[in-house]
Amino acid sequence: MNHKDLPPTREDFRDLNFLTEDKVYEILSICSETEDYSPLIRVIGRVFSSAESLVQSFRKAKQHTKEELKSLQAKDEDKDEDEKETASGSSTAMEVEPEASASSGDGSSHGENNVQKLSPVEVSVDIDAVRRVYDRLLSNEKIEAAFLNALVYLSPNVECDLTYHNVYAADPNYLNVFIIVMENSNLHSPEYLEIALPQFCKAMSKLPLPALAKLARLWSQYGVDQIRRLVETFQQLITYTVISNEFSSDNLVNEDDGVVAATKCLKIVYYANVLGGDLDTDHNEEDDDEPIPESSELTLQELLGEERRNKKGPRVDPLETEMGIRASDCRKPLIPFEEFINEPLNEVLEMDKDYTFFKVETESKFSFMTCPFILNAVTKNLGLYYDNRIRMYSERRITALYSLVQGQQLNPYLRLKVRRDHIIDDALVRLEMIAMENPADLKKQLYVEFEGEQGVDEGGVSKEFFQLVVEEIFNPDIGMFTYDESTKLFWFNPSSFENEGQFTLIGIVLGLAIYNNCILDVHFPMVIYRKLMGKKGTFRDLADSHPVLFQSLKDLMEYEGNVEEDMMITFQISQTDLFGNPLMYDLKESGDKIPVTNENRKDFVALYAEYMLNKSVEKQFKAFRRGFHMVTNESPLKYLFRPEEIELLICGSRNLDFQALEESTEYDGGYNKDSRIIRDFWETVHSFEQEKKRLFLQFTTGTDRAPVGGLGKLKMIIAKNGPDSDRLPTSHTCFNVLLLPEYSTVEKLKERLLKAITYAKGFGML
């Protein structure tokens, strides 16, 4: 009977223009019996190479189970969701089949604050069915080749449809094509990487913004394993292409369509990863700072046709706006942010050219700075460095033109002349005057001069200036900051006597350090950097900034007895001021009369954290943030870096790898790495304990921290400074140069070096 039935069945297959899970299994069983898989291969080739056929395939079927009630409920919730999307610009929200059940996914856990994920994103394709079909079919090599060939045919047509025919607007179910293809778990295998996947990525990158957002929302509901598979698929393509080609300044990686398209697709997964993680979209700092005054230069710039760049501030990613989330909203993504960084790409990226494309914003040239998640901190820091240097150059040019027009000599630098023993008074008074008179001067290159010293500032004098200012400002005796012995961190003093201007100036110093590429020995909890990025502190941030209080409140939350009777606490809390006097504060009106109970303890904890991290230091922090933004307001800092990277940028790394420093050091004046004294020198330095190593680093480079990327990124030079003598080693901290006489013995080398690094202070001409 089977043989009789075969010819008409084959006829049916020829008429088959879309697939269902049952149909695939039916054809598969017929093919298995005859051991001839060509009918199935032909069907897959026809359906998977046609966008119209794929759109109709694997649709969700009507369910006659108890789950139907749940799905109808989900549909009602989804209506609200769709209305929200339409209101926010997603005018072409996905069509939903009336009987659609909750979307697929591996049931990952989501952040409780994220409203957008209360109701799942509904699509008409049955994703679980697609996964089951792939699992059955991909184990057969001949059938797998059919998927590959079909994708090669499909991609150019889909790209053409999206580019010229606006198909998504006509039928939002067109997105099913991408959902189905991306479920193929073999996409990152070598056969696909050559032709099929690059072409498909190019097609996907042509999706309109609402479709990209829809795809990201859908993928955000997938589990960790699925998200990781998507990331690995695109990363594999980028890495494969980068390694297979020789990119250079003449053959830019920015011009490779495959890498660019894969990066754009990776951005969709990045936002899915953020949205699917532990989100906190509610606690945002209100940006109600008064606008930073523009300088009087503006009129001259307009005369010269020199509009101030980025007047509206740094850019925002369109997909971020479309989805209504930011990377800084995510406390813990589904998979770590580090997995999105592609190191081989970072190595071949010509950052100067990439930065140019970033600033010019042309359609024809792609900049990887628009996808900062794929760049490591070193590469992003280089982009920021170019931005800062070009701005400094621009300010110098404007000053020169201004001088010509006005006929008066203006300083092209931000020049600070300070006395070593009055460094705070001199620096803060001068910066305060500049901030009031002409804030644009803060964007000039810093040039520091210590009174009575001959040091010429090529970077090294500025480094010491910042170090001394930070030491003074964070001195607990001044009372601007409190110091926690257990965490070794500083926090704003709510009862400080200093005025807001002083805190503004500290913010300026922090901004200037970033702007002038100097590392500071600053010890703030991470919540400060989150607040600088626009997020408020919440209960979870107390773990870092106030660990003892955090543990107490955590114990309160987990207490199983009767809180009201056993603890007898109210909504009134007690703080101590600078002199140890108790200060009472009501978290609610008449807080002393409201007892904390098992029911309201969550509210108590949230209000306590809000007071400690935000309200009690609101005045001081706003002034501090205002100063910081005076310097960085036009910088792409906020666009490129996450809060933990900002900390690395300001403070450098405390992890000192002297082995990496030795490998990257260069030699001059007759020394090389095999010279006797150089071998003795490194043996001596490696034998130092950690504190001595810090002193050595401070002496040679002007800071005791490693730059972004570690000590291997520090270009140190050891130069010969004459034959054996009693002279101490000296250094040019501006250029990280150590001048080392050729001491006759290792003992003398160690004694002279220790003396030099222990008593190093001040600049003189040799």
C-alpha positions in Angstrom: 0.0 0.0 0.0 2.9 2.4 0.8 4.2 1.9 -2.7 0.9 2.6 -4.3 0.5 5.8 -2.2 3.9 7.2 -3.0 3.3 9.0 -6.4 0.3 11.0 -5.2 2.1 11.9 -2.0 5.0 13.3 -3.9 2.5 15.3 -6.0 1.2 16.7 -2.7 4.7 17.7 -1.6 5.1 19.7 -4.8 2.1 21.7 -3.9 3.2 22.2 -0.3 4.1 25.9 0.2 4.5 26.0 3.9 5.4 23.6 6.7 4.0 22.5 10.0 5.6 20.3 12.6 3.2 17.4 11.9 3.8 17.7 8.1 7.6 17.6 8.6 7.3 14.4 10.7 4.9 12.9 8.2 7.3 13.5 5.2 10.2 12.3 7.4 8.6 9.0 8.3 7.8 8.3 4.6 11.4 9.2 3.7 12.7 6.9 6.5 10.7 4.0 5.2 12.1 4.3 1.6 15.5 5.6 2.9 15.2 8.3 0.2 15.2 11.8 1.8 15.1 13.7 -1.5 11.4 14.6 -1.1 12.0 16.2 2.3 15.2 17.9 1.0 13.2 19.4 -1.9 10.4 20.6 0.4 12.9 22.2 2.8 14.7 23.8 -0.1 11.5 25.3 -1.5 10.0 26.5 1.8 13.2 27.7 3.5 14.3 29.6 0.5 11.1 31.6 0.2 10.2 34.3 2.7 6.5 34.0 1.9 6.5 30.3 2.7 8.5 30.7 5.9 6.1 33.4 7.1 3.2 30.9 6.8 5.1 28.0 8.3 5.0 26.7 11.9 2.1 28.8 12.9 0.6 28.2 16.4 -2.3 25.8 16.2 -5.6 26.3 18.2 -5.4 24.6 21.6 -8.2 22.7 23.2 -6.7 22.4 26.7 -6.9 24.2 30.0 -4.0 26.4 28.8 -6.4 28.1 26.4 -7.8 30.1 29.4 -4.3 31.2 30.3 -3.5 32.2 26.7 -6.7 34.3 26.4 -5.7 36.0 29.6 -2.2 36.6 28.1 -3.9 38.0 25.0 -5.8 40.6 27.1 -2.6 41.7 28.8 -0.9 41.8 25.4 -3.5 44.2 24.1 -2.3 46.7 26.6 1.3 46.0 25.7 0.5 46.5 22.0 -1.2 49.8 22.8 1.9 50.9 24.7 4.1 50.0 21.8 1.9 51.8 19.3 2.0 54.9 21.5 5.8 54.8 21.7 6.3 54.6 18.0 6.0 50.9 17.2 3.1 51.5 14.8 3.5 48.1 13.3 3.2 45.9 16.3 3.2 42.1 15.7 -0.1 40.5 14.7 -1.2 38.0 17.2 -3.2 34.9 16.5 -6.3 34.9 18.8 -5.4 31.5 20.3 -1.7 32.2 20.8 -0.4 30.9 24.0 2.5 32.4 26.0 5.6 32.7 23.9 8.4 30.2 24.0 11.5 30.5 26.0 13.4 28.6 28.6 11.7 30.4 31.5 14.5 32.7 32.6 14.1 34.8 35.7 13.5 38.5 35.2 13.9 41.7 37.2 10.8 42.5 39.3 10.9 46.2 38.3 10.5 45.7 34.6 7.0 46.5 33.6 7.5 45.7 29.9 8.0 42.0 30.7 4.8 41.4 32.7 3.1 40.1 29.5 5.2 38.1 27.0 5.8 39.3 23.5 3.4 37.3 21.3 4.4 36.0 17.8 2.4 33.8 15.5 5.2 31.3 15.0 5.4 28.3 17.4 9.0 28.5 18.4 9.0 25.3 20.5 7.8 23.4 17.4 10.6 25.0 15.3 13.2 23.9 17.8 11.8 20.3 17.9 11.9 20.2 14.1 15.5 21.4 13.9 16.5 18.9 16.6 15.1 16.1 14.5 16.4 17.2 11.1 19.9 18.7 11.7 21.3 15.3 12.7 21.0 14.2 9.0 23.9 15.7 7.0 22.0 15.7 3.7 19.0 17.5 5.2 21.4 20.0 6.9 22.9 20.9 3.5 19.3 21.7 2.3 18.9 24.3 5.1 22.3 25.8 4.2 21.5 26.1 0.5 18.0 27.5 1.1 19.5 30.2 3.3 21.9 31.3 0.6 18.9 31.7 -1.8 16.7 33.3 0.8 18.9 36.1 2.2 19.4 38.3 -0.9 15.6 38.3 -1.6 14.8 39.2 2.0 17.4 42.0 2.0 15.8 43.3 -1.2 12.2 43.1 0.3 13.2 45.0 3.4 15.3 47.6 1.6 12.9 48.5 -1.3 9.4 47.1 -0.5 8.8 47.9 3.1 7.4 44.4 3.7 7.4 44.5 7.5 5.0 47.4 7.5 2.7 45.5 5.2 2.9 42.3 7.2 4.5 42.3 10.7 4.5 38.5 10.5 7.5 38.9 8.2 9.6 38.8 11.3 8.8 35.1 11.5 11.5 34.5 8.9 14.2 35.8 11.2 12.8 34.0 14.3 12.7 30.6 12.4 16.2 30.9 10.8 17.9 32.0 14.0 16.7 28.9 15.8 19.0 26.8 13.6 21.7 25.7 16.1 24.2 25.0 13.4 24.4 28.7 12.1 27.9 29.2 13.7 29.4 26.1 12.0 32.1 26.7 9.3 29.8 25.9 6.3 27.4 28.8 7.2 30.2 31.3 8.0 31.5 31.6 4.5 28.4 32.8 2.6 25.1 32.0 4.2 25.3 33.7 7.6 27.0 37.0 6.4 24.2 37.4 3.8 21.5 36.7 6.3 23.0 39.1 8.8 23.0 41.8 6.1 19.3 41.1 5.5 18.5 41.2 9.3 20.3 44.5 9.7 17.9 46.1 7.2 14.9 45.4 9.5 13.1 48.7 10.6 13.5 49.9 14.1 10.1 48.6 15.5 10.9 45.1 14.1 14.4 45.2 15.8 12.8 46.2 19.1 10.2 43.4 18.7 12.9 40.8 18.1 14.9 42.0 21.1 11.8 41.8 23.3 11.1 38.3 22.1 14.7 37.1 22.6 14.7 38.7 26.1 12.3 36.0 27.1 14.7 33.2 26.1 16.8 31.4 28.6 20.5 32.0 29.2 21.6 29.1 27.0 19.5 30.4 24.0 20.9 34.0 24.4 24.4 32.6 24.7 23.9 30.6 21.5 22.7 33.7 19.6 25.7 35.7 20.9 28.2 32.9 19.9 26.6 32.7 16.4 27.3 36.4 15.6 30.6 36.5 17.5 31.8 33.4 15.5 31.1 35.2 12.3 32.9 38.4 13.3 35.9 36.4 14.6 36.1 34.2 11.6 36.0 37.1 9.2 38.5 39.2 11.1 41.0 36.2 11.3 40.4 35.2 7.7 41.2 38.7 6.3 44.1 41.1 6.7 42.6 44.3 7.8 44.7 47.5 8.0 44.5 51.2 7.6 44.0 50.7 3.8 41.6 47.8 4.2 39.4 48.9 7.2 37.3 46.3 9.1 34.6 49.1 9.1 34.1 48.4 5.4 33.5 44.7 5.7 29.8 44.2 5.2 29.7 40.9 7.0 31.4 42.1 10.2 29.3 45.3 10.2 26.0 43.4 9.7 26.9 40.8 12.4 27.7 43.6 14.8 24.4 45.3 14.2 22.6 41.9 14.8 24.6 41.4 17.9 23.2 44.7 19.2 19.7 43.2 19.1 20.9 40.3 21.3 22.7 42.8 23.6 19.4 44.7 24.3 17.6 41.4 24.7 20.3 40.4 27.2 19.7 43.7 29.1 15.9 43.5 29.0 15.9 39.9 30.1 18.3 40.6 33.0 17.7 42.1 36.4 16.3 45.5 35.5 15.8 48.6 37.6 14.0 51.1 35.3 12.4 53.2 38.1 15.2 54.7 40.2 16.5 57.5 37.9 18.2 60.6 39.1 16.2 63.7 38.1 18.4 65.7 35.7 17.1 69.0 37.0 20.5 70.7 37.1 20.3 74.2 35.7 21.9 74.2 32.2 25.6 74.7 32.2 26.1 78.3 31.0 27.6 78.6 27.5 30.7 80.7 27.1 30.8 84.1 25.5 32.8 82.5 22.7 29.7 81.2 21.1 28.9 84.4 19.3 32.4 84.4 17.8 32.1 80.8 16.8 28.8 81.5 15.0 30.6 84.4 13.2 33.3 82.0 12.1 30.7 79.3 11.2 32.1 77.2 14.1 29.0 75.8 15.8 29.8 74.2 19.1 29.9 70.5 18.5 27.3 68.2 20.1 25.4 71.1 21.5 22.6 68.7 22.4 25.0 66.5 24.4 26.0 63.0 23.6 24.0 60.8 21.3 21.5 58.0 22.3 21.2 54.7 20.5 17.9 54.7 18.5 17.1 51.1 19.5 17.6 52.1 23.2 15.0 54.8 22.7 12.6 52.5 20.9 12.7 50.0 23.7 12.7 52.5 26.5 15.6 50.9 28.4 19.3 51.8 29.0 22.2 49.5 29.6 22.7 51.3 33.0 19.2 50.1 34.0 20.5 46.5 34.1 22.1 45.4 37.3 22.7 41.9 36.2 22.2 40.8 32.6 21.3 37.3 31.5 24.9 36.7 30.4 27.9 38.9 31.4 28.5 42.0 29.3 32.1 40.8 28.8 30.9 38.0 26.5 29.8 40.7 24.0 33.4 42.0 23.6 35.2 40.7 20.5 39.0 40.8 21.2 40.2 40.0 17.6 38.0 42.8 16.3 39.5 45.2 18.9 43.0 44.3 17.7 42.4 45.2 14.0 40.2 48.2 14.6 41.8 51.5 13.4 40.4 53.6 16.2 41.4 57.0 14.7 39.4 56.2 11.6 36.5 54.7 13.6 36.3 57.8 15.7 36.1 60.0 12.6 33.2 57.9 11.3 31.5 58.2 14.7 31.7 62.0 14.7 30.8 62.5 11.1 27.8 60.1 11.2 27.6 59.3 7.5 25.3 56.6 6.1 28.1 55.1 4.1 30.7 54.6 6.9 30.0 52.4 10.0 31.6 53.2 13.3 32.0 50.5 16.0 31.7 53.2 18.6 28.0 53.1 17.9 28.1 49.6 19.3 30.3 50.1 22.3 29.4 46.8 23.9 31.7 45.0 21.4 34.7 47.2 22.3 37.0 46.6 25.3 37.8 49.3 27.8 41.2 50.0 26.2 39.7 50.6 22.8 36.9 52.8 24.2 39.4 54.7 26.2 41.3 55.4 23.0 38.1 56.7 21.4 37.5 59.0 24.4 41.2 60.1 24.2 40.8 61.2 20.6 37.5 63.0 21.5 39.2 64.9 24.3 42.3 65.8 22.3 40.3 67.1 19.4 38.2 69.2 21.7 41.4 70.6 23.3 42.7 71.4 19.8 39.4 73.0 18.9 39.5 75.2 22.1 43.1 76.3 21.3 42.0 77.2 17.7 39.0 79.1 18.9 41.2 81.0 21.4 43.7 81.9 18.7 40.9 83.2 16.4 39.3 85.1 19.3 42.7 86.7 20.0 43.0 87.9 16.4 39.5 89.4 16.4 39.7 91.0 19.8 43.3 92.0 19.6 44.1 90.7 23.1 46.2 87.8 24.1 44.2 84.9 25.5 45.7 81.7 27.0 45.1 78.6 24.9 45.6 76.3 27.9 43.8 75.9 31.2 46.7 77.2 33.2 46.9 76.6 37.0 49.7 78.1 39.1 49.6 76.6 42.6 51.7 76.7 45.8 52.5 73.2 47.0 51.5 74.0 50.6 48.3 75.9 49.6 47.3 73.6 46.8 43.6 73.3 47.6 43.1 77.1 48.1 44.9 78.0 45.0 43.4 75.4 42.7 39.9 75.6 43.9 39.8 79.4 43.8 41.2 79.5 40.3 38.8 76.7 39.1 35.8 78.5 40.7 36.6 81.7 38.8 36.9 79.8 35.5 33.6 77.8 36.2 31.8 81.1 36.8 33.3 83.3 34.1 33.9 80.9 31.2 33.2 77.1 31.7 34.4 76.4 28.2 37.9 77.0 29.4 37.7 73.8 31.4 37.8 72.0 28.1 41.3 73.4 27.3 44.3 71.3 28.0 45.4 71.5 31.6 48.8 73.0 32.3 50.0 73.0 36.0 52.9 74.9 37.4 54.1 74.6 41.0 55.4 77.9 42.3 59.2 77.9 42.9 59.7 74.7 40.9 61.1 74.4 37.4 59.0 71.4 36.2 57.5 71.9 32.7 54.1 70.2 32.5 54.1 67.6 29.7 51.6 65.5 31.8 53.7 64.5 34.8 53.2 67.7 36.8 49.5 67.4 36.3 49.6 63.8 37.6 51.2 65.0 40.8 48.8 67.9 41.1 45.8 65.6 40.9 47.4 63.2 43.4 48.0 66.0 45.9 44.5 67.6 45.5 42.8 64.2 46.0 44.9 63.5 49.1 43.9 66.9 50.6 40.2 66.7 49.6 39.7 63.2 51.0 41.4 64.0 54.2 38.8 63.1 56.9 40.0 66.1 58.9 38.5 68.4 56.3 35.1 66.7 56.8 33.8 66.8 53.3 33.8 63.0 53.1 33.4 60.2 55.7 35.7 57.2 55.6 34.6 53.7 56.3 37.5 51.6 57.8 35.8 48.3 56.9 35.2 49.0 53.2 38.2 51.5 52.8 35.7 53.7 50.9 34.7 57.4 51.1 31.1 58.7 51.2 29.7 62.3 51.1 29.4 63.8 54.6 25.7 64.9 54.9 26.6 67.3 57.7 29.7 68.9 56.0 30.4 72.6 56.7 31.7 73.1 53.1 29.5 74.9 50.7 28.1 73.4 47.5 30.8 75.2 45.5 33.5 73.0 47.1 31.7 69.8 46.0 31.2 71.3 42.5 35.0 71.8 42.3 35.6 68.2 43.3 33.4 67.1 40.5 35.4 69.4 38.1 38.7 67.8 39.4 37.3 64.3 38.6 36.1 65.4 35.2 39.5 67.1 34.4 41.3 63.9 35.4 39.3 61.9 32.8 39.6 64.7 30.3 43.4 64.9 30.7 43.9 61.2 30.9 45.1 61.1 34.5 44.4 58.3 37.0 43.2 59.3 40.5 43.5 57.5 43.8 39.8 57.9 44.5 37.9 55.3 46.6 34.2 55.6 46.0 31.6 52.9 46.2 30.1 51.8 42.8 26.8 53.6 43.6 28.5 57.0 43.0 29.4 56.0 39.4 25.9 54.7 38.9 24.5 58.0 40.2 26.8 59.9 37.8 25.3 57.8 35.0 21.8 58.9 36.1 20.7 56.0 38.4 19.6 56.5 42.0 21.0 54.4 44.9 18.7 51.6 46.1 18.8 49.1 49.0 21.1 46.8 47.0 23.7 49.5 46.7 24.0 49.6 50.5 25.9 46.3 50.3 28.8 48.1 48.8 28.6 51.6 50.4 27.2 50.8 53.9 27.7 47.0 54.5 26.8 47.0 58.2 23.5 48.8 57.6 22.8 46.6 54.6 23.2 43.5 56.7 21.0 44.9 59.5 18.2 45.7 57.0 18.6 42.4 55.3 18.2 40.6 58.6 15.1 42.7 59.2 13.7 41.6 55.9 14.4 37.9 56.6 13.2 38.0 60.2 10.6 35.3 60.8 9.2 36.5 64.1 7.0 39.4 64.9 9.0 42.5 63.8 6.8 45.0 65.7 6.9 43.3 69.0 10.4 42.0 68.9 12.3 44.9 67.4 10.2 47.9 68.4 11.5 50.2 65.7 9.6 53.0 64.0 9.9 55.0 60.8 12.1 57.5 62.6 15.9 56.9 62.2 18.9 58.3 64.0 22.1 59.6 62.4 25.2 61.2 64.0 26.6 64.4 62.8 30.3 65.5 62.5 30.6 65.8 66.3 28.9 62.6 67.2 25.6 64.2 68.1 22.4 62.2 67.2 20.1 63.6 64.6 16.6 62.3 64.1 14.9 61.9 60.7 11.4 60.8 59.9 11.2 58.5 56.9 7.4 59.2 56.8 5.4 62.1 58.3 5.2 61.5 62.1 7.5 58.5 61.6 8.2 58.2 65.3 4.5 57.1 65.7 4.5 54.5 62.9 5.9 51.1 64.0 7.7 48.9 61.5 5.7 45.7 61.1 6.1 42.5 59.0 3.7 44.1 56.5 5.4 47.5 56.0 9.1 46.5 56.6 9.8 46.4 52.8 8.6 50.0 52.6 10.8 50.9 55.6 13.9 49.4 54.0 13.3 51.1 50.7 12.8 54.5 52.4 15.9 54.0 54.6 18.1 53.3 51.6 16.6 56.2 49.7 17.4 58.5 52.6 21.0 57.2 53.1 22.0 57.1 49.4 20.0 60.0 47.9 18.2 62.4 50.2 20.7 62.9 52.9 23.5 63.8 50.4 21.3 65.3 47.7 22.7 68.8 47.9 26.4 67.6 48.0 26.0 65.1 45.2 24.1 67.4 42.8 26.9 70.0 43.2 29.5 67.3 42.6 27.7 65.9 39.5 27.3 69.4 38.2 31.0 70.0 38.4 31.7 66.6 36.7 29.3 67.5 33.8 30.9 70.9 33.3 33.9 69.1 31.9 32.3 65.9 30.4 28.9 67.2 29.2 29.9 67.1 25.5 31.9 63.9 25.8 30.7 60.5 24.6 31.7 59.2 28.1 28.1 58.3 29.1 27.4 56.7 25.7 30.5 54.5 25.7 31.1 53.4 29.3 29.1 51.5 31.9 29.5 52.6 35.6 32.1 49.9 36.4 34.1 51.1 33.4 33.9 54.7 34.5 35.5 53.6 37.8 38.3 51.9 35.9 38.8 55.0 33.8 39.1 57.3 36.8 40.9 55.1 39.2 42.8 52.7 37.0 43.4 49.1 38.0 44.8 48.1 41.4 46.0 44.8 40.0 49.7 45.4 39.3 51.2 42.8 36.9 54.9 43.7 36.9 55.7 40.8 34.6 53.5 42.5 31.9 55.3 45.8 32.6 58.7 44.1 32.1 57.6 42.6 28.8 56.4 46.0 27.5 59.3 48.1 28.7 61.7 49.6 26.1 65.4 50.6 26.6 67.5 53.5 25.5 71.0 55.0 25.8 72.9 51.8 25.5 70.7 49.5 27.6 68.8 46.5 26.3 66.8 43.7 28.0 69.9 41.5 28.3 72.1 44.2 30.0 73.5 43.1 33.4 72.0 46.1 35.2 68.6 45.6 33.5 68.5 42.0 34.7 69.5 43.1 38.2 67.0 45.9 38.1 64.0 43.7 37.3 65.1 41.1 39.8 65.2 43.8 42.4 61.8 45.3 41.5 60.1 41.9 41.4 61.4 41.2 45.0 59.7 44.4 46.3 56.6 44.0 48.4 53.4 45.5 47.1 53.8 48.9 48.8 57.3 49.4 47.4 56.1 48.4 43.9 53.4 51.2 44.2 56.1 53.7 45.3 58.2 52.7 42.3 55.2 53.1 39.9 54.4 56.5 41.5 58.1 57.6 41.1 58.3 56.5 37.4 54.8 57.3 36.0 53.2 59.8 38.5 50.5 57.4 39.7 50.5 54.1 41.6 47.7 52.6 39.6 47.8 50.6 36.3 46.1 52.3 33.4 43.0 50.8 31.7 44.2 47.5 30.3 46.8 46.9 32.9 50.5 47.6 33.2 51.2 45.9 29.9 49.6 49.0 28.2 52.1 51.3 30.0 55.0 52.2 27.7 57.9 52.6 30.1 61.4 53.5 29.0 64.6 52.8 31.0 67.5 54.9 29.8 71.2 54.9 30.7 72.2 57.9 32.8 76.0 57.7 32.9 78.4 55.2 34.4 78.4 54.0 38.0 78.1 56.9 40.5 76.3 57.9 43.7 73.6 59.7 41.9 70.0 58.6 42.5 67.8 57.3 39.7 65.6 60.1 38.3 62.4 60.0 36.2 60.4 62.0 33.6 56.9 61.1 34.8 55.4 62.9 31.7 56.9 60.3 29.4 57.3 57.4 31.9 61.1 57.5 31.5 63.4 56.1 34.2 67.0 57.4 34.1 69.2 54.8 35.6 73.0 55.1 36.2 75.0 51.9 35.5 75.5 50.9 39.2 78.3 48.4 39.7 76.5 46.1 42.1 73.0 44.9 42.7 73.2 46.0 46.4 74.0 49.6 45.3 71.2 49.5 42.7 68.7 48.5 45.3 69.8 51.0 48.0 69.8 53.9 45.5 66.5 52.9 43.9 64.8 52.6 47.3 66.1 56.0 48.4 64.8 57.6 45.2 61.3 56.2 45.3 60.9 56.7 49.1 61.7 60.5 49.1 60.4 61.5 45.7 58.6 64.8 45.7 58.9 67.9 43.6 60.2 68.8 40.2 63.6 70.3 39.3 65.7 70.8 36.2 68.7 68.5 36.0 
